[in-house]
């Protein structure tokens, strides 16, 4: 499959862990929140399709398993204790090529509307 074509999401579960309304915390951040989620990708699972992070910057930290990140025509494997940034230039999709569930903690800033 090509790097710019990814299958739809499958084998992915997302648990919302916490949110903070940023409006009262930081001037100019009305309508935005800081969000933390735990994302589990089952073996053979895909977190797709290809998507960007414009207006939704964040970071990811891998707790378990290995997640393959597809971006810019390359693939990078991230295992436990590693992670990556997701900024306005990020255009990617993820998959679990391993044999155990891959679990990540994802923290990002999102709109509340």
C-alpha positions in Angstrom: 0.0 0.0 0.0 1.3 3.5 -0.8 2.4 5.9 1.9 -0.3 8.4 1.0 -3.1 5.8 1.0 -4.1 4.2 4.3 -6.9 1.9 5.1 -9.7 3.1 7.4 -9.3 2.7 11.1 -9.7 -0.9 12.4 -8.8 -2.6 15.6 -8.4 0.7 17.5 -10.0 1.7 20.8 -9.7 5.1 22.4 -10.2 6.0 26.1 -10.5 9.6 27.2 -8.4 10.0 30.4 -8.6 13.7 31.1 -9.4 17.2 29.8 -8.6 20.7 30.9 -10.6 23.7 29.6 -7.9 26.1 28.5 -10.1 29.2 28.3 -9.9 30.0 32.0 -6.2 29.0 32.1 -4.6 30.9 29.2 -5.8 34.1 27.7 -6.8 33.6 24.1 -7.4 29.9 24.4 -11.2 30.1 24.7 -12.9 27.2 23.0 -9.8 25.0 23.3 -9.0 22.1 25.7 -6.0 20.0 26.6 -7.0 16.4 26.1 -5.2 13.1 27.2 -6.3 9.8 25.7 -5.1 6.2 25.8 -5.2 4.7 22.3 -4.9 0.9 21.9 -4.1 -0.5 18.4 -4.6 -4.3 18.2 -2.1 -6.4 16.2 -2.9 -5.8 12.5 -4.8 -2.6 13.5 -4.7 0.7 11.7 -5.3 4.2 13.0 -6.2 5.9 9.7 -7.0 7.1 7.3 -4.1 9.5 6.6 -4.8 12.6 8.7 -3.1 15.9 9.7 -2.8 17.8 13.0 -3.4 21.4 11.8 -5.0 23.2 14.7 -4.5 20.1 16.9 -0.9 19.9 18.0 0.1 17.1 20.4 2.6 14.5 21.5 2.5 10.8 21.8 4.2 8.4 24.2 4.2 4.6 23.6 3.6 2.5 26.7 3.5 -1.0 25.1 4.1 -2.7 21.8 5.3 -1.1 18.7 3.5 1.5 16.5 4.6 2.2 12.9 4.2 5.8 11.9 3.8 6.4 8.2 4.7 10.0 7.1 6.6 11.8 4.4 7.1 8.5 2.4 8.9 6.8 5.3 8.0 4.5 8.2 9.3 4.8 11.7 8.8 2.2 14.4 8.2 3.5 18.0 8.4 1.1 20.9 7.8 1.5 24.7 9.4 4.6 26.1 9.5 6.4 22.8 7.2 8.9 21.2 6.8 11.7 18.6 5.5 15.2 18.2 2.4 16.0 16.1 2.5 19.5 14.8 0.8 21.5 11.9 3.1 19.8 9.4 2.2 16.3 10.5 0.4 14.2 7.8 0.4 10.5 8.7 -1.3 7.3 9.7 -0.4 4.6 12.2 -0.4 0.8 12.3 0.5 -2.1 14.6 2.5 -4.6 12.7 3.4 -6.5 15.9 1.9 -9.5 17.7 0.8 -7.7 20.9 -1.6 -4.7 21.4 0.2 -1.3 21.1 -0.8 1.2 23.6 0.0 5.0 23.5 -0.8 8.0 25.5 -1.8 10.9 23.3 -1.9 14.5 24.6 -3.2 17.2 22.3 -5.0 20.6 22.1 -8.4 20.5 20.5 -11.3 22.7 19.8 -14.4 22.2 22.1 -16.9 23.1 19.4 
